[in-house]
């Protein structure tokens, strides 16, 4: 008979999610479960971007993505009853992911803007939302089963791939290797997963010197992968990780470094270092960014939709005027503009419940609460400033944080 390795709820309550296997009661996992969870993390977060590039001659990218989705769901289902989560957060996440395509279809039918392209986007969205649920559950399982070796393997895979593809160990050569990679695969996934792994692992290093070295190496690789949002938000997450666990002296050093970085950006001190890269516009005062202009155009259309159709939104609103299926608002307001107010309120409910749990966990077990903050910071910044809901890997952050805060809440109190 399996034995519980985490305390039961003091009030003895059994929720629906407990019966399904994702509540606050958990039992010791089998070795097969731990192996499946680790394999799913390494394959999706570390190997999939590389396979998309080198495996296209054998199998199309859809085949690799489908294989990754199947592996994630196998890991999630095998981890039932051995994964602890915050039941209300899990319920909201699952409801959000299922309701998003449903309300997208309602919006599509309500406004009569029918086209095969819009219907195709809905079908793609259903698959992406199922992938998001699996990533949330695997993120929770990764923390429950302490699959840090898998995160280290993912981190090392991306780092090694960037270095091996460089012809010389200098900034320009390494960047060119990464940008070539970015042309042939989803470099956003590579940047996001590396930043997520870095934010999680930085909190696990106890020695301050090694923690600073790890953060320095991570930052260097983040700015070689041509995902600007992953690099900047990953840098903020690592800064928060150092700040939470640093001594008073090191905190002063961190704040000084942050102020120096801001001043350097304003004066263009780093412009020459990033010349010819996608980061050049940011570090060069007075320069313009064409990507920002196009994003602003989509943002304006999306805000107009919110004003005209606040309750239902307009599914694939960008097709009405911009005629571009791949365009979307690069923030969480895209949920509202695409599918209406209900899914957006569910999204806000997820974050409200997580913040409430963070406060409770901080009072009970501060060390664990601190481990959840960097990944939540990265996910929040990404959804506020750069990504929309279909970026499923961010749900891995929510699952990881949900389990971390659940362990702090239901585990032993801090004394």
C-alpha positions as CSV (number, residue, x, y, z in Angstrom):
1,X,0.0,0.0,0.0
2,X,1.4,3.4,-0.9
3,X,2.3,5.7,1.9
4,X,1.9,9.5,2.0
5,X,5.1,11.5,1.8
6,X,3.4,14.9,2.4
7,X,1.1,15.8,5.3
8,X,-2.7,15.6,4.7
9,X,-4.9,18.7,5.0
10,X,-5.3,19.4,8.7
11,X,-9.1,19.6,8.2
12,X,-9.2,16.2,6.4
13,X,-10.9,17.6,3.3
14,X,-10.8,15.6,0.1
15,X,-11.4,17.6,-3.0
16,X,-12.4,16.5,-6.5
17,X,-8.9,17.1,-7.6
18,X,-7.6,14.8,-4.8
19,X,-9.8,12.0,-6.3
20,X,-8.5,12.8,-9.8
21,X,-4.9,12.8,-8.4
22,X,-3.9,16.4,-8.4
23,X,-5.0,17.8,-5.1
24,X,-3.2,18.3,-1.8
25,X,-2.7,14.6,-1.0
26,X,0.2,12.8,-2.6
27,X,1.9,9.4,-2.4
28,X,5.4,8.2,-3.1
29,X,6.0,8.0,-6.9
30,X,7.4,4.9,-8.7
31,X,10.7,5.1,-10.4
32,X,9.0,4.9,-13.7
33,X,7.0,8.0,-12.9
34,X,10.1,10.0,-12.0
35,X,11.8,8.8,-15.2
36,X,8.8,9.7,-17.4
37,X,8.6,13.2,-15.9
38,X,12.3,13.8,-16.3
39,X,12.2,12.5,-19.9
40,X,9.2,14.8,-20.7
41,X,11.0,17.8,-19.4
42,X,14.3,17.1,-21.2
43,X,12.6,16.2,-24.5
44,X,10.2,19.1,-24.7
45,X,12.3,21.9,-23.1
46,X,15.7,20.9,-24.3
47,X,15.6,18.5,-27.3
48,X,12.5,19.6,-29.2
49,X,14.0,22.9,-30.5
50,X,17.1,21.0,-31.8
51,X,15.0,18.2,-33.4
52,X,12.9,20.8,-35.1
53,X,16.0,22.0,-36.9
54,X,17.9,18.8,-37.6
55,X,14.9,16.4,-37.9
56,X,12.9,18.2,-40.6
57,X,14.6,16.0,-43.2
58,X,13.2,12.9,-41.5
59,X,9.9,14.0,-39.9
60,X,8.0,17.3,-40.1
61,X,8.0,19.6,-37.1
62,X,4.3,18.6,-36.4
63,X,5.4,15.1,-35.8
64,X,8.0,16.1,-33.2
65,X,5.5,18.4,-31.5
66,X,2.9,15.6,-31.4
67,X,5.5,13.2,-30.0
68,X,6.4,15.7,-27.3
69,X,2.7,16.3,-26.4
70,X,2.1,12.5,-26.1
71,X,5.2,12.2,-23.8
72,X,4.0,15.1,-21.7
73,X,0.6,13.6,-21.2
74,X,2.0,10.2,-20.4
75,X,4.2,11.8,-17.7
76,X,1.2,13.9,-16.4
77,X,-1.0,10.8,-16.1
78,X,1.6,8.6,-14.6
79,X,2.3,11.3,-11.9
80,X,-1.3,11.2,-10.7
81,X,-1.6,10.6,-6.9
82,X,2.2,11.4,-6.6
83,X,1.9,15.1,-7.5
84,X,0.8,17.8,-5.1
85,X,-0.8,21.1,-6.3
86,X,-2.9,23.9,-5.2
87,X,-6.4,22.5,-6.1
88,X,-8.1,25.9,-6.8
89,X,-5.2,27.0,-9.0
90,X,-5.2,23.7,-10.9
91,X,-9.0,23.9,-11.4
92,X,-8.7,27.5,-12.7
93,X,-5.9,26.6,-15.1
94,X,-7.7,23.6,-16.5
95,X,-10.9,25.6,-16.9
96,X,-9.1,28.5,-18.5
97,X,-7.4,26.2,-21.1
98,X,-10.6,24.4,-21.9
99,X,-12.7,27.6,-22.1
100,X,-10.4,29.6,-24.3
101,X,-11.2,27.7,-27.6
102,X,-14.8,27.4,-26.5
103,X,-15.3,31.1,-26.1
104,X,-13.2,31.6,-29.2
105,X,-15.8,29.6,-31.1
106,X,-18.6,31.6,-29.5
107,X,-16.9,34.8,-30.6
108,X,-16.4,33.4,-34.1
109,X,-20.1,32.4,-34.5
110,X,-21.4,35.6,-32.9
111,X,-19.9,38.0,-35.4
112,X,-20.4,36.0,-38.6
113,X,-16.8,36.6,-39.7
114,X,-16.6,33.1,-41.1
115,X,-13.6,31.7,-42.9
116,X,-11.6,28.5,-43.2
117,X,-8.6,30.2,-41.8
118,X,-10.3,31.3,-38.6
119,X,-11.7,27.8,-38.1
120,X,-8.2,26.4,-38.6
121,X,-6.8,28.7,-36.0
122,X,-9.5,27.4,-33.5
123,X,-8.5,23.8,-34.2
124,X,-4.8,24.6,-33.7
125,X,-5.7,26.4,-30.4
126,X,-7.5,23.3,-29.0
127,X,-4.2,21.3,-29.4
128,X,-2.2,24.1,-27.9
129,X,-4.4,24.4,-24.9
130,X,-4.2,20.6,-24.3
131,X,-0.5,21.0,-24.5
132,X,-0.7,23.9,-22.0
133,X,-2.6,21.7,-19.5
134,X,0.0,18.9,-19.9
135,X,2.9,21.4,-19.3
136,X,1.2,22.7,-16.2
137,X,0.8,19.2,-14.7
138,X,4.4,18.2,-15.7
139,X,5.7,21.4,-14.2
140,X,3.9,20.4,-10.9
141,X,5.3,16.9,-11.2
142,X,8.8,18.1,-11.8
143,X,8.7,20.0,-8.5
144,X,6.9,17.2,-6.6
145,X,9.5,14.7,-7.7
146,X,12.4,17.1,-7.5
147,X,13.4,16.5,-11.1
148,X,16.3,19.0,-10.9
149,X,18.6,16.6,-12.8
150,X,16.3,16.9,-15.8
151,X,16.3,20.7,-15.5
152,X,20.1,20.7,-15.3
153,X,20.2,18.4,-18.4
154,X,17.9,20.9,-20.3
155,X,20.0,23.9,-19.2
156,X,23.2,22.1,-20.3
157,X,21.8,20.9,-23.6
158,X,20.9,24.5,-24.7
159,X,24.2,25.9,-23.4
160,X,26.2,23.2,-25.2
161,X,24.3,23.5,-28.4
162,X,24.9,27.3,-28.6
163,X,28.6,26.7,-28.0
164,X,29.1,23.8,-30.3
165,X,27.4,25.7,-33.2
166,X,29.8,28.6,-32.8
167,X,32.8,28.8,-35.0
168,X,34.8,30.9,-32.5
169,X,34.3,31.7,-28.9
170,X,33.4,35.4,-29.2
171,X,30.2,37.4,-29.0
172,X,29.6,37.8,-32.7
173,X,30.3,34.2,-33.6
174,X,28.1,32.8,-30.8
175,X,25.3,35.1,-31.7
176,X,25.5,34.2,-35.4
177,X,25.2,30.5,-34.4
178,X,22.2,31.2,-32.3
179,X,20.5,33.4,-34.9
180,X,21.0,30.6,-37.5
181,X,19.3,28.3,-35.1
182,X,16.5,30.8,-34.6
183,X,15.8,30.8,-38.3
184,X,15.2,27.1,-38.4
185,X,13.3,26.6,-35.1
186,X,11.2,28.3,-32.6
187,X,14.0,30.3,-30.9
188,X,11.4,31.7,-28.5
189,X,10.9,28.2,-27.0
190,X,14.7,27.8,-26.6
191,X,15.0,31.2,-24.9
192,X,12.1,30.7,-22.6
193,X,13.0,27.2,-21.5
194,X,16.6,28.3,-20.8
195,X,15.4,31.2,-18.8
196,X,13.0,29.1,-16.9
197,X,15.6,26.5,-16.0
198,X,18.0,29.2,-15.0
199,X,15.5,30.9,-12.7
200,X,14.6,27.6,-11.0
201,X,18.2,26.3,-10.6
202,X,19.6,29.6,-9.4
203,X,17.5,29.2,-6.2
204,X,18.9,25.7,-5.6
205,X,22.5,26.7,-5.4
206,X,23.4,27.4,-1.8
207,X,27.0,28.7,-2.1
208,X,26.9,32.5,-3.0
209,X,30.0,32.3,-5.2
210,X,28.7,29.5,-7.3
211,X,25.3,31.1,-7.5
212,X,26.8,34.3,-8.9
213,X,28.9,32.3,-11.4
214,X,25.9,30.3,-12.5
215,X,23.9,33.5,-13.0
216,X,26.7,35.1,-15.0
217,X,26.9,32.1,-17.4
218,X,23.2,32.0,-17.7
219,X,22.9,35.7,-18.6
220,X,25.6,35.3,-21.3
221,X,23.7,32.5,-23.0
222,X,20.4,34.3,-22.7
223,X,21.8,37.2,-24.7
224,X,23.1,34.8,-27.4
225,X,19.7,33.3,-28.1
226,X,17.8,35.8,-30.3
227,X,14.8,36.0,-28.0
228,X,14.8,39.5,-26.5
229,X,11.9,39.0,-24.2
230,X,13.4,35.7,-22.8
231,X,16.7,37.5,-22.2
232,X,15.4,40.6,-20.5
233,X,12.8,38.8,-18.4
234,X,15.1,36.0,-17.6
235,X,17.7,38.6,-16.4
236,X,15.0,40.1,-14.1
237,X,14.1,36.7,-12.8
238,X,17.7,35.9,-12.0
239,X,18.1,39.3,-10.3
240,X,15.1,38.5,-8.1
241,X,16.6,35.0,-7.3
242,X,19.9,36.6,-6.2
243,X,18.1,39.4,-4.3
244,X,15.9,36.9,-2.3
245,X,18.8,34.8,-1.0
246,X,21.6,37.4,-0.9
247,X,23.2,38.9,2.2
248,X,22.7,42.6,2.9
249,X,26.0,43.5,1.4
250,X,25.3,41.5,-1.8
251,X,21.9,43.1,-2.1
252,X,23.6,46.5,-2.2
253,X,26.0,45.2,-4.9
254,X,23.0,43.9,-6.9
255,X,21.1,47.2,-6.7
256,X,24.3,49.0,-7.8
257,X,24.7,46.7,-10.7
258,X,21.1,47.2,-11.7
259,X,21.4,51.0,-11.6
260,X,24.7,50.8,-13.6
261,X,23.0,48.6,-16.3
262,X,20.1,51.1,-16.6
263,X,22.6,54.0,-16.9
264,X,24.6,52.1,-19.4
265,X,21.6,51.5,-21.6
266,X,20.7,55.1,-21.5
267,X,24.2,56.2,-22.5
268,X,24.7,53.5,-25.1
269,X,27.7,52.0,-23.4
270,X,26.8,48.5,-24.5
271,X,25.8,49.4,-28.1
272,X,29.0,48.3,-29.7
273,X,29.0,45.0,-27.8
274,X,25.5,44.1,-29.3
275,X,26.1,45.7,-32.7
276,X,24.5,43.6,-35.5
277,X,22.3,41.6,-33.1
278,X,18.6,41.9,-32.3
279,X,19.5,43.6,-29.1
280,X,21.3,46.5,-30.8
281,X,18.2,48.8,-30.9
282,X,17.5,48.4,-27.2
283,X,21.1,49.3,-26.2
284,X,21.4,52.1,-28.7
285,X,19.7,55.4,-27.5
286,X,17.5,57.0,-30.1
287,X,17.3,54.0,-32.5
288,X,14.0,52.6,-33.8
289,X,12.8,49.0,-33.8
290,X,10.6,47.8,-36.7
291,X,9.3,44.9,-34.6
292,X,8.0,47.3,-32.0
293,X,6.1,49.3,-34.7
294,X,4.3,46.2,-36.0
295,X,3.4,45.1,-32.5
296,X,2.0,48.5,-31.7
297,X,-0.2,48.3,-34.8
298,X,-1.6,45.0,-33.6
299,X,-2.0,46.4,-30.2
300,X,-4.1,49.4,-31.5
301,X,-6.4,47.0,-33.4
302,X,-6.8,44.8,-30.3
303,X,-7.7,47.8,-28.1
304,X,-10.2,48.9,-30.6
305,X,-11.8,45.4,-30.4
306,X,-12.0,45.7,-26.6
307,X,-13.9,49.0,-27.0
308,X,-16.3,47.7,-29.6
309,X,-16.8,44.1,-28.3
310,X,-15.8,43.9,-24.7
311,X,-17.9,40.9,-23.7
312,X,-17.2,38.5,-26.6
313,X,-14.1,39.9,-28.3
314,X,-13.5,39.1,-31.9
315,X,-11.8,35.8,-32.7
316,X,-8.7,36.3,-34.9
317,X,-9.4,40.0,-35.0
318,X,-6.2,40.6,-36.9
319,X,-7.5,39.0,-40.0
320,X,-10.2,41.7,-40.4
321,X,-7.7,44.5,-41.3
322,X,-4.2,43.3,-41.0
323,X,-4.8,40.1,-43.0
324,X,-2.1,38.3,-41.0
325,X,-2.9,35.0,-39.1
326,X,0.3,35.1,-37.1
327,X,-0.3,38.5,-35.6
328,X,-1.5,38.9,-32.0
329,X,-1.3,41.3,-29.1
330,X,2.0,40.5,-27.3
331,X,0.4,40.5,-23.8
332,X,-2.5,39.0,-21.8
333,X,-5.0,41.4,-23.2
334,X,-5.0,39.2,-26.3
335,X,-7.1,36.7,-24.3
336,X,-9.8,39.4,-23.9
337,X,-9.6,40.7,-27.4
338,X,-9.8,37.2,-28.9
339,X,-12.3,35.4,-26.7
340,X,-14.0,38.0,-24.5
341,X,-14.2,38.8,-20.8
342,X,-14.8,35.3,-19.3
343,X,-11.4,33.7,-20.2
344,X,-9.6,36.9,-19.2
345,X,-11.2,36.9,-15.8
346,X,-10.2,33.2,-15.4
347,X,-6.6,34.2,-16.3
348,X,-6.7,36.9,-13.6
349,X,-8.2,34.4,-11.1
350,X,-5.2,32.1,-11.6
351,X,-2.8,34.8,-10.7
352,X,-4.9,36.1,-7.8
353,X,-5.0,32.6,-6.3
354,X,-1.2,32.2,-6.8
355,X,-0.4,35.5,-5.1
356,X,-2.7,34.6,-2.2
357,X,-1.0,31.2,-1.8
358,X,2.4,33.0,-2.0
359,X,1.5,35.2,1.0
360,X,0.3,32.2,3.0
361,X,3.4,30.2,2.0
362,X,5.7,33.0,3.0
363,X,4.2,33.0,6.5
364,X,4.5,29.2,6.8
365,X,7.7,28.2,4.9
366,X,9.6,31.3,3.5
367,X,12.4,29.3,1.9
368,X,10.0,27.4,-0.4
369,X,8.0,30.5,-1.1
370,X,11.2,32.2,-2.3
371,X,11.9,29.4,-4.7
372,X,8.5,30.0,-6.5
373,X,9.0,33.8,-6.9
374,X,11.6,33.9,-9.8
375,X,9.6,31.6,-12.1
376,X,6.4,33.5,-11.4
377,X,8.2,36.8,-12.1
378,X,9.3,35.4,-15.5
379,X,5.9,34.1,-16.4
380,X,4.2,37.4,-15.3
381,X,6.5,39.6,-17.3
382,X,6.2,37.4,-20.3
383,X,2.4,37.5,-20.3
384,X,2.3,41.2,-19.5
385,X,4.7,42.4,-22.2
386,X,5.5,39.7,-24.8
387,X,3.5,36.5,-25.0
388,X,-0.1,35.4,-25.4
389,X,-1.8,32.5,-23.8
390,X,-0.8,30.0,-26.5
391,X,2.8,30.1,-25.3
392,X,2.4,26.9,-23.4
393,X,5.8,26.6,-21.8
394,X,4.8,29.4,-19.4
395,X,2.2,27.1,-17.9
396,X,5.1,24.9,-16.8
397,X,6.1,27.9,-14.5
398,X,2.6,28.0,-13.1
399,X,2.6,24.2,-12.4
400,X,6.1,24.4,-10.8
401,X,5.1,27.3,-8.6
402,X,1.7,25.7,-7.7
403,X,3.5,22.7,-6.3
404,X,6.1,24.7,-4.5
405,X,3.5,26.8,-2.7
406,X,1.4,23.8,-2.0
407,X,4.4,22.1,-0.3
408,X,5.0,25.2,1.7
409,X,1.3,25.5,2.7
410,X,0.7,21.8,3.6
411,X,4.2,21.0,4.7
412,X,5.8,21.6,8.1
413,X,5.7,25.2,9.4
414,X,8.8,27.3,9.4
415,X,10.3,27.7,12.9
